[in-house]
Amino acid sequence: MIQKDLSINFLGVEFPNPFCLSSSPVGNCYDMCKKAYDMGWGGVVFKTIGFFVADEVSPRFDILDKEDTPFVGFKNMEQIAEHPLEENLATIKRLKQDYPDRVLIASIMGANEQEWEDLARLAEEAGADMLELNFSCPQMTSHAMGSDVGSSPDLCRRYCQAVKRGSKLPVLAKMTPNVTDMCEVAIASIEGGADGIAAINTVKSVCNVDLQKKIGMPVVNGKSSVSGYSGKAVKPIALRFIQQMRSHPSLKDIPVSGIGGIETWEDAAEFILLGSGTLQVTTGVMQYGYRIVEDMKNGLMHYMEEQGVDSLSDLVGLATDNIIPAEELDRDYIVYPHIDQEKCVKCGRCYISCYDGAHQAIEWNDAIRSPSCDKDKCVGCHLCGHVCPVGAISFGEIVFKEGRQGDRRIEDIRL
């Protein structure tokens, strides 16, 4: 079995590996966190604690599925920890006593500057290694807490300053995606004293509507509400915000803890390549249990071996510079699709999708049920390949648009 060093120093704290439970139902008590540590997780972000004690609804989850998948998106109506603050602090203290070599991050949330300062002090006294400031929960019942705070640069700055008055621990500010531009609030958080950024929290959503009852899901005594959406479906949103921050001159060197749709080692590697030093997981644990970390660690080590990398930190941010503004993309050539007729199962999906949803470039021979590409109409969008159920359509011939080749050769183009 391939062995690689997955340890990483993040905000001055040594993580045995980058995989952490995110602040959520999966890290809500001593027994859950203990099991996660025993299964090999590098760290735990304990479910958000505060003076506020949550009074939860039932039921509180909903899912978005597609065909035969269990679900691609997950709606969660939970708020912060439902246990009293004293109990949560005692749990943090006990976990650090029993697992001194594992990282424990206290997620905190106050309703005013004094509460933020007090929570920071109490969490440090309990033995936490780091603080994560929850500026981003989208289903709090008070506008003084959660994502309403995370959309206000002024509040983020002030609350970070308050936390720094209460504690000397490294601080992560956890961002909400329910904003147009995350950079403004992230910069304000750093100005207030945050040492790094955690992103993203869940996306405000209505996941489904019951067509008979005409009520959003889940139904709570005849009503529902907008709340947080997570799971695999939010990964593109998370990666976009992380890339946006890492590309900003004021944030490009700020450490990031990546969150949002991480279920496989490939997901983990994508977040790392876009600049995440540590990774936080919830929905993957809900689906597969804590043992999923074994698969993610093993896959990441094999990827490091393939890439000739010995240190995980050498991978952080390698893809950032390869995502550029749209106006800078090379628009000089077309990549035509190649249809492998031996693989083709004659289903006609490519023809229908191209005709009804693209550029009518796939032609269909009805006699032999066979598709072909009309290059005079094809624009190289490759919708046909994405809908093909058997992978019979791949990238084919590369042709420069008229007058665009210049000194370049076709073999210089890399897909």
C-alpha positions in Angstrom: 0.0 0.0 0.0 1.3 3.5 -0.9 2.1 5.6 2.1 2.5 9.4 1.9 2.8 12.1 4.5 -0.7 13.7 4.5 0.2 16.0 7.4 -0.1 19.8 6.9 0.6 22.9 9.0 -2.4 25.1 8.9 -2.5 28.4 10.7 0.4 27.1 12.9 -1.5 24.0 13.9 -0.2 20.6 12.8 -2.9 18.4 11.2 -2.1 14.7 10.8 -4.1 14.8 7.6 -6.3 17.5 6.0 -9.7 15.8 6.6 -11.9 17.3 9.3 -15.5 17.0 10.3 -17.3 20.3 9.5 -19.3 22.0 12.1 -22.6 20.2 11.7 -24.7 17.3 13.1 -21.8 14.9 12.4 -19.7 16.3 15.2 -22.2 17.1 17.9 -21.1 15.2 21.0 -18.1 13.3 22.6 -19.0 9.9 21.2 -19.3 11.1 17.6 -16.0 13.0 17.7 -14.3 10.1 19.4 -15.4 7.7 16.7 -14.2 10.1 14.0 -10.8 10.4 15.6 -10.6 6.7 16.0 -11.5 6.2 12.3 -8.6 8.5 11.2 -10.0 12.0 10.8 -7.3 14.7 11.2 -9.5 17.2 12.9 -13.0 18.0 14.1 -14.8 21.3 13.9 -17.2 20.8 16.8 -20.8 21.8 16.1 -21.3 25.5 16.6 -21.6 26.5 20.3 -23.1 29.6 21.7 -25.2 31.1 24.5 -28.2 30.5 22.3 -29.5 26.9 22.6 -31.3 25.6 19.5 -34.9 24.5 19.7 -35.2 22.4 16.6 -38.0 21.3 14.3 -38.9 17.8 13.2 -38.5 16.6 10.5 -35.5 18.8 9.4 -33.9 17.2 6.3 -34.8 17.0 2.6 -32.9 15.8 -0.4 -32.6 16.5 -4.1 -32.2 13.3 -6.1 -31.5 12.4 -9.7 -32.4 9.1 -11.4 -31.0 6.3 -9.3 -28.7 8.3 -7.1 -29.3 8.5 -3.3 -29.1 12.2 -3.5 -27.0 15.0 -5.1 -28.2 17.7 -2.8 -29.1 17.8 0.9 -31.3 20.4 2.7 -30.6 20.9 6.4 -32.8 22.9 8.7 -30.7 22.4 11.9 -29.3 25.4 13.7 -26.3 25.4 16.2 -25.7 22.9 19.0 -28.8 22.0 21.0 -26.8 21.1 24.1 -26.1 23.8 26.8 -22.9 25.7 26.5 -21.4 24.2 29.7 -22.0 20.7 28.3 -20.3 21.6 25.0 -17.3 23.1 26.7 -16.9 20.1 28.9 -17.0 17.9 25.8 -14.3 19.9 24.1 -12.1 19.7 27.2 -12.6 15.9 27.4 -11.9 15.4 23.7 -8.6 17.3 24.0 -7.6 15.4 27.0 -8.3 12.0 25.3 -6.9 13.0 21.9 -4.2 15.5 22.4 -2.6 14.8 19.0 -5.8 15.5 17.1 -7.0 18.9 16.1 -10.2 20.3 17.7 -11.6 23.5 16.3 -14.4 25.2 18.3 -17.0 26.7 16.0 -18.6 29.6 17.9 -21.5 32.0 17.3 -22.5 35.0 19.3 -25.3 37.6 19.1 -23.2 40.6 20.0 -19.5 41.6 20.5 -19.5 40.6 24.2 -20.8 37.1 23.4 -18.2 36.6 20.7 -15.5 37.7 23.1 -16.7 35.5 25.9 -17.2 32.4 23.7 -13.6 32.8 22.3 -12.2 33.0 25.9 -14.3 30.0 27.1 -13.4 27.8 24.0 -9.7 28.5 24.5 -9.9 27.7 28.2 -11.6 24.4 27.3 -8.6 23.5 25.2 -9.6 24.1 21.6 -6.7 24.4 19.1 -8.4 26.9 16.8 -11.6 28.9 16.5 -14.0 29.0 13.6 -16.4 31.9 13.6 -19.8 30.9 12.2 -20.9 34.0 10.2 -22.9 31.9 7.8 -25.6 29.5 9.1 -28.6 30.3 6.9 -31.4 29.0 9.2 -30.9 30.9 12.4 -34.1 32.2 14.0 -32.4 35.5 15.0 -31.1 38.1 12.5 -28.3 38.9 14.9 -26.7 35.6 14.1 -25.8 33.5 11.0 -25.7 34.4 7.4 -27.2 37.9 8.0 -24.0 38.6 9.8 -21.9 37.1 7.1 -23.3 39.4 4.5 -22.2 42.5 6.5 -18.5 43.4 6.2 -18.8 45.7 9.2 -20.2 43.1 11.5 -17.6 40.5 10.4 -14.8 42.9 11.1 -16.2 43.9 14.5 -16.9 40.3 15.6 -13.4 39.2 14.6 -12.0 42.0 16.6 -14.1 40.9 19.6 -12.9 37.3 19.3 -9.2 38.5 19.1 -9.8 40.4 22.4 -11.0 37.1 24.0 -8.5 34.7 22.7 -5.0 34.2 21.2 -6.0 31.1 19.2 -5.8 31.0 15.4 -9.1 32.2 13.9 -11.1 31.1 10.8 -14.0 33.2 9.6 -16.6 30.9 8.0 -18.2 32.5 5.0 -21.7 32.4 3.6 -22.2 31.8 -0.1 -25.4 33.8 0.0 -23.7 36.9 -1.3 -22.6 38.0 -4.7 -19.0 38.6 -3.9 -17.4 36.8 -0.9 -14.2 38.9 -1.1 -15.6 42.0 0.6 -16.6 40.2 3.7 -13.5 38.0 3.7 -11.3 41.0 3.5 -13.2 42.7 6.4 -12.8 39.5 8.5 -9.0 39.5 7.9 -8.9 43.2 8.8 -10.7 42.4 12.0 -8.0 39.8 12.9 -9.1 36.5 11.3 -6.1 34.4 10.3 -7.8 32.4 7.6 -11.1 31.7 5.8 -13.4 28.7 5.8 -15.7 28.4 2.8 -18.4 27.7 2.1 -21.4 27.2 4.4 -24.7 26.0 2.9 -26.7 27.8 0.2 -30.2 29.1 1.0 -32.7 26.9 -0.7 -36.1 25.5 -1.2 -35.2 22.0 -2.2 -38.6 20.5 -3.2 -42.3 21.3 -3.1 -44.9 18.7 -2.3 -47.2 18.9 -5.3 -50.2 17.6 -3.5 -49.9 19.5 -0.2 -48.4 22.5 -2.0 -45.9 22.9 0.8 -42.1 23.1 0.7 -40.1 20.1 2.0 -39.7 19.0 4.7 -43.2 19.7 6.0 -43.3 21.0 9.6 -46.9 21.1 10.8 -48.1 22.3 7.4 -45.3 24.8 6.7 -41.7 24.8 5.6 -38.9 27.4 5.4 -35.8 28.4 3.4 -32.7 26.7 4.8 -29.2 25.4 3.9 -28.4 23.3 0.8 -25.3 21.2 0.8 -24.0 17.9 -0.7 -22.3 17.2 -4.0 -24.4 19.7 -5.9 -22.8 22.7 -4.2 -19.2 21.7 -5.0 -19.1 23.9 -8.1 -20.3 26.9 -6.0 -17.7 26.3 -3.3 -14.9 26.0 -5.8 -16.0 29.2 -7.5 -15.9 31.2 -4.3 -12.6 29.8 -3.2 -11.1 30.5 -6.6 -12.5 34.0 -6.5 -10.8 34.7 -3.1 -7.5 33.1 -4.0 -7.4 35.3 -7.1 -7.9 38.5 -5.2 -4.7 40.4 -4.5 -5.7 41.0 -0.8 -6.6 37.3 -0.2 -4.3 35.3 -2.5 -2.0 34.2 0.4 -4.7 33.8 3.0 -5.1 30.2 4.2 -8.4 28.5 3.3 -10.3 25.6 4.8 -12.4 24.2 2.0 -16.0 23.0 2.5 -18.8 22.1 0.2 -19.6 18.7 -1.5 -16.5 16.8 -0.7 -17.3 13.1 -0.9 -14.4 11.5 -2.7 -10.6 11.9 -2.8 -11.0 13.5 -6.2 -13.2 16.2 -4.7 -10.6 16.7 -2.0 -7.8 17.0 -4.5 -9.8 19.6 -6.4 -10.2 21.8 -3.3 -6.5 21.4 -2.5 -5.5 22.4 -6.0 -7.6 25.5 -5.8 -5.9 26.6 -2.6 -7.5 24.7 0.4 -5.1 23.6 3.1 -7.6 21.7 5.1 -10.9 20.1 4.1 -14.2 19.8 6.0 -16.9 17.2 5.4 -20.5 16.6 6.5 -22.8 15.2 3.8 -20.3 12.5 2.8 -20.2 11.3 6.4 -24.0 11.3 6.5 -24.1 9.1 3.4 -21.2 6.7 4.1 -20.2 7.1 7.7 -16.9 8.2 9.2 -15.0 5.4 7.4 -15.2 7.3 4.2 -12.0 9.1 5.4 -10.1 5.9 4.7 -11.0 6.0 1.0 -10.3 9.7 0.8 -6.9 9.4 2.5 -5.9 6.4 0.4 -7.0 8.0 -2.9 -5.1 11.2 -2.1 -1.9 9.3 -1.3 -2.1 7.5 -4.7 -2.7 10.8 -6.4 0.4 12.3 -4.7 2.4 9.3 -5.8 1.2 9.7 -9.4 2.1 13.4 -9.3 5.5 12.7 -7.8 4.7 14.8 -4.7 5.8 13.9 -1.2 4.3 16.9 0.7 0.7 17.7 0.6 1.4 21.4 0.8 3.1 21.2 -2.6 -0.3 20.6 -4.2 -2.1 23.6 -2.5 -3.1 26.1 -5.1 -1.5 24.6 -8.2 -4.7 25.1 -10.3 -5.4 28.7 -9.2 -3.5 30.5 -11.9 -5.1 28.3 -14.6 -8.5 29.7 -14.0 -8.6 33.1 -15.7 -11.2 35.8 -16.6 -13.5 34.7 -19.5 -12.2 37.5 -21.7 -8.7 36.0 -21.6 -9.7 32.5 -22.8 -8.3 31.2 -26.1 -11.2 31.5 -28.6 -9.2 30.7 -31.7 -10.0 27.1 -32.3 -12.8 24.5 -32.4 -12.5 20.9 -31.0 -14.9 18.7 -33.0 -16.4 15.6 -31.5 -15.2 12.1 -32.4 -17.9 9.5 -32.5 -16.7 5.9 -31.9 -19.3 3.9 -33.9 -18.2 0.6 -32.2 -19.0 2.0 -28.8 -22.2 3.7 -29.9 -25.4 1.9 -28.8 -27.6 3.8 -31.3 -29.8 5.4 -28.7 -30.0 8.8 -30.4 -29.4 10.9 -27.2 -26.7 12.9 -28.9 -28.9 13.7 -31.9 -31.9 14.8 -29.8 -29.8 16.9 -27.4 -27.9 18.6 -30.2 -31.0 19.3 -32.3 -33.2 20.5 -29.5 -30.6 22.1 -27.2 -27.5 23.1 -29.2 -26.7 23.7 -32.9 -28.3 20.9 -34.9 -24.8 19.6 -35.9 -25.4 15.9 -35.1 -27.0 14.2 -38.1 -28.9 10.9 -37.8 -29.0 8.1 -40.3 -32.4 6.6 -39.5 -31.8 3.5 -41.7 -28.8 2.3 -39.7 -29.5 4.3 -36.5 -26.1 6.0 -36.6 -25.0 9.6 -35.7 -22.4 11.7 -37.5 -21.2 15.3 -37.1 -21.7 18.0 -39.6 -18.6 20.2 -39.1 -20.2 23.1 -41.0 -22.7 23.5 -38.2 -20.7 22.2 -35.2 -19.3 24.8 -32.8 -17.5 22.3 -30.6 -19.6 22.7 -27.5 -19.6 19.0 -26.7 -23.1 18.7 -25.3 -23.3 15.5 -27.3 -20.4 13.9 -25.4 -21.9 14.9 -22.0 -25.2 13.3 -22.7 -23.8 10.1 -24.3 -24.6 7.2 -21.8 -21.7 5.0 -22.9 -18.8 7.5 -23.5 -18.8 6.9 -27.2 -18.1 10.6 -28.0 -14.7 12.2 -27.2 -12.6 15.1 -28.3 -11.6 14.8 -31.9 -10.0 17.0 -34.6 -8.8 20.5 -33.5 -9.2 23.2 -36.2 -8.3 26.9 -36.0 -11.0 29.4 -36.9 -10.2 31.2 -40.2 -7.3 33.5 -39.9 -6.6 32.7 -36.2 -3.7 30.2 -36.3 -0.8 32.5 -36.5 2.5 30.8 -35.6 0.8 28.1 -33.5 0.6 24.4 -34.5 -2.3 22.1 -33.8 -0.1 19.9 -31.5 0.6 23.0 -29.3 -3.0 22.9 -28.1 -3.6 21.0 -24.9 -7.1 19.9 -24.0 
